[in-house]
């Protein structure tokens, strides 16, 4: 594995599992020091131990927690080069607009969107002092595509992440700070598999629209994050980086061979 991130320090929210943990392993393999941020102490500490980093327990919707996690990261390693703002939820009570309640709407948007606002707000000053940095915010292909099997609050929250990332990428470009939105397609994570195990029709309706013909592995998303974190993407900012197996480019998908 190349050492593109040698000597750099990365924070990862939602780093104890799924895409966050896969990215932590990829970052560490490329030489980065990793700060795992999660609500789950057990999985967060285990992830940090595996990648040789540190764990900070934080509720990323809480201003004081977000400020503290960056302070701990900076006090420990003396710099923050990369912020992967990845924490998010997709609860079962987020469904059609006709059935989704305001409580679900508020909860999903607070975790998926407000947390990204706070994480960007409090990490950018560290990057301004250094004169450089890369922020990757997890949006989703649903910020670009519409779905009849709706999760309305999730979709709206990811649209907000995409728009906010674009604006921040433009605003801070000449200060050496790049901000991009990562838009994964469906990923083979425990959360997705649990959802689809409960509703096989929803799974089938999604799978048919993926030209590659399968869900992504978390390691494939992690590889894209590592690219955006590295100098290999030095001329990329304010972008919507789609890693969706071709979904957003498809009209009719191929028949199985």
C-alpha positions in Angstrom: 0.0 0.0 0.0 1.3 3.5 -0.9 2.0 5.9 2.0 0.2 8.9 0.6 -1.0 10.0 4.0 2.3 9.5 5.9 2.5 11.9 8.9 -1.0 13.2 8.5 -3.7 13.2 11.1 -7.3 12.3 10.3 -10.5 12.4 12.3 -13.3 10.0 11.4 -16.8 10.4 12.8 -18.8 7.2 12.9 -15.4 5.5 12.8 -16.3 2.4 14.9 -18.1 0.5 12.2 -19.1 0.4 8.5 -17.6 2.9 6.1 -16.0 4.8 8.9 -14.1 1.8 10.2 -13.1 0.6 6.7 -11.7 4.1 6.0 -9.8 4.1 9.3 -8.1 0.9 8.3 -7.3 2.4 4.8 -6.0 5.6 6.3 -3.8 3.8 8.7 -2.4 1.5 6.0 -1.4 4.7 4.1 0.5 6.1 7.0 -2.1 8.4 8.7 -2.7 8.8 12.5 -6.4 8.2 13.0 -8.8 9.6 15.6 -11.9 7.5 15.8 -15.0 9.3 16.9 -18.1 7.4 17.8 -20.9 7.1 20.3 -20.3 3.4 20.9 -17.3 3.1 23.3 -16.8 -0.6 22.8 -16.6 -0.5 18.9 -14.8 2.8 18.9 -12.0 1.7 21.2 -11.7 -1.6 19.3 -11.4 0.3 16.0 -8.8 2.7 17.5 -6.8 -0.2 18.9 -6.8 -2.0 15.5 -5.5 1.0 13.6 -3.1 2.3 16.2 -5.0 5.5 16.8 -7.0 7.0 19.6 -10.7 7.0 20.4 -12.9 10.0 21.4 -16.4 9.4 22.5 -18.6 12.2 21.1 -22.2 13.1 20.2 -21.5 14.9 17.0 -24.8 16.8 17.3 -23.4 18.4 20.5 -21.3 21.5 20.0 -19.1 21.0 23.1 -18.4 17.4 22.1 -17.4 18.4 18.6 -15.1 21.1 19.9 -13.6 18.7 22.4 -12.9 15.9 19.8 -10.8 18.3 17.7 -9.0 19.6 20.8 -8.1 16.1 21.8 -7.0 15.3 18.3 -4.8 18.4 18.1 -3.4 18.1 21.6 -2.5 14.5 20.9 -1.0 14.8 17.5 -0.3 18.5 17.0 -2.3 18.9 13.7 -5.5 17.9 11.9 -5.0 17.4 8.2 -8.1 15.4 7.2 -11.7 15.4 8.5 -14.0 12.6 7.3 -17.4 13.6 8.6 -19.2 10.4 8.1 -21.6 9.8 11.0 -25.2 9.3 10.0 -28.4 7.4 10.7 -31.2 5.9 8.6 -33.9 4.7 11.0 -37.0 2.7 10.0 -39.4 5.5 10.9 -37.9 7.6 8.1 -40.0 6.6 5.1 -42.5 8.2 2.8 -43.3 11.9 3.4 -46.9 10.7 4.0 -45.9 8.6 7.0 -42.7 10.1 8.4 -43.3 12.2 11.5 -41.6 15.4 12.5 -39.7 13.7 15.2 -38.0 11.4 12.7 -37.4 14.3 10.4 -35.7 16.4 13.1 -33.7 13.5 14.4 -32.3 12.4 11.1 -31.5 15.9 10.0 -29.7 16.7 13.2 -27.5 13.6 13.0 -26.9 13.6 9.3 -26.7 17.4 8.5 -26.3 19.5 11.6 -23.4 17.3 12.8 -21.6 17.9 9.5 -22.2 21.7 9.9 -20.7 21.5 13.4 -17.7 19.3 12.4 -16.8 21.6 9.5 -17.3 24.7 11.6 -14.9 23.6 14.3 -12.2 21.9 12.2 -11.8 24.6 9.6 -10.0 27.0 12.0 -7.3 24.3 12.7 -6.8 23.9 8.9 -6.7 27.7 8.4 -3.8 27.9 10.8 -2.0 25.2 8.9 -2.9 26.7 5.5 -4.2 23.4 4.2 -6.6 20.5 4.8 -9.0 18.1 3.3 -12.6 17.7 4.5 -14.7 14.8 3.1 -18.4 14.9 4.0 -20.6 11.8 3.5 -23.6 12.6 1.4 -25.2 9.9 -0.8 -26.2 9.2 -4.4 -29.8 10.0 -3.2 -28.8 13.6 -3.0 -28.6 13.4 -6.8 -31.2 10.7 -7.7 -34.8 10.3 -6.7 -36.3 7.1 -5.3 -39.9 5.9 -5.1 -38.8 3.8 -2.1 -38.3 7.0 -0.2 -36.5 7.8 3.1 -37.5 11.4 2.9 -35.5 12.9 5.9 -32.4 10.9 4.9 -32.6 12.1 1.3 -33.1 15.7 2.4 -30.3 15.6 4.9 -27.9 14.3 2.3 -28.9 16.9 -0.2 -28.0 19.5 2.5 -24.6 17.9 3.0 -24.0 18.1 -0.7 -24.9 21.7 -1.0 -23.0 22.7 2.1 -19.9 20.9 1.0 -20.0 22.6 -2.4 -20.3 26.0 -0.8 -17.5 25.4 1.7 -15.3 24.0 -1.0 -15.7 27.3 -2.9 -15.4 29.6 0.1 -12.1 28.1 1.5 -10.4 27.0 -1.7 -7.8 29.8 -1.7 -6.9 29.0 1.9 -5.7 25.6 0.8 -8.7 23.8 2.3 -10.5 21.4 0.1 -14.1 20.3 0.9 -15.8 17.5 -1.1 -19.0 15.5 -0.7 -18.6 11.8 -1.0 -21.8 10.2 -2.5 -21.8 6.4 -2.1 -24.3 4.1 -3.6 -25.8 1.3 -1.5 -23.0 -0.3 0.6 -23.0 -3.8 2.0 -23.0 -2.8 5.6 -24.9 -4.4 8.5 -27.3 -1.5 8.6 -28.2 -2.0 4.9 -28.4 -5.7 5.2 -30.7 -5.5 8.2 -33.0 -3.2 6.3 -33.1 -5.4 3.2 -33.5 -8.6 5.2 -36.7 -7.1 6.5 -37.9 -6.0 3.1 -36.7 -8.2 0.2 -38.8 -6.3 -2.3 -37.0 -3.0 -1.5 -33.7 -4.8 -1.9 -34.6 -6.2 -5.3 -35.9 -2.8 -6.5 -32.6 -1.2 -5.6 -30.3 -3.9 -6.9 -31.8 -3.9 -10.4 -30.8 -0.2 -10.8 -27.1 -0.8 -10.2 -25.2 -1.3 -13.5 -22.4 -3.1 -11.8 -25.0 -5.5 -10.4 -24.1 -5.6 -6.7 -23.8 -3.4 -3.6 -20.5 -1.8 -2.8 -18.0 -3.1 -0.3 -17.1 -0.7 2.4 -13.5 -1.0 1.5 -14.3 0.4 -2.0 -15.8 3.5 -0.5 -12.8 3.8 1.8 -10.5 3.8 -1.2 -12.4 6.8 -2.6 -12.2 8.6 0.7 -8.4 8.0 0.8 -8.1 9.5 -2.7 -10.0 12.6 -1.7 -7.9 12.9 1.5 -4.6 12.6 -0.4 -2.7 15.0 -2.7 -3.7 12.9 -5.6 -6.9 14.9 -5.5 -5.2 18.2 -5.1 -7.3 19.9 -7.8 -10.6 18.5 -6.6 -12.8 20.6 -4.4 -16.5 21.6 -4.1 -17.3 18.3 -5.9 -19.9 15.6 -5.7 -17.7 12.5 -5.8 -20.1 9.7 -6.8 -19.1 6.2 -6.0 -22.3 4.5 -6.9 -21.6 1.6 -9.3 -23.0 3.6 -12.2 -26.5 4.3 -10.7 -26.5 8.0 -11.4 -25.5 7.4 -15.0 -28.0 4.7 -15.8 -31.3 4.7 -17.7 -31.5 1.0 -18.5 -29.2 -1.4 -16.8 -27.6 -4.5 -18.4 -29.2 -7.9 -18.3 -27.4 -10.6 -16.3 -24.9 -12.5 -18.4 
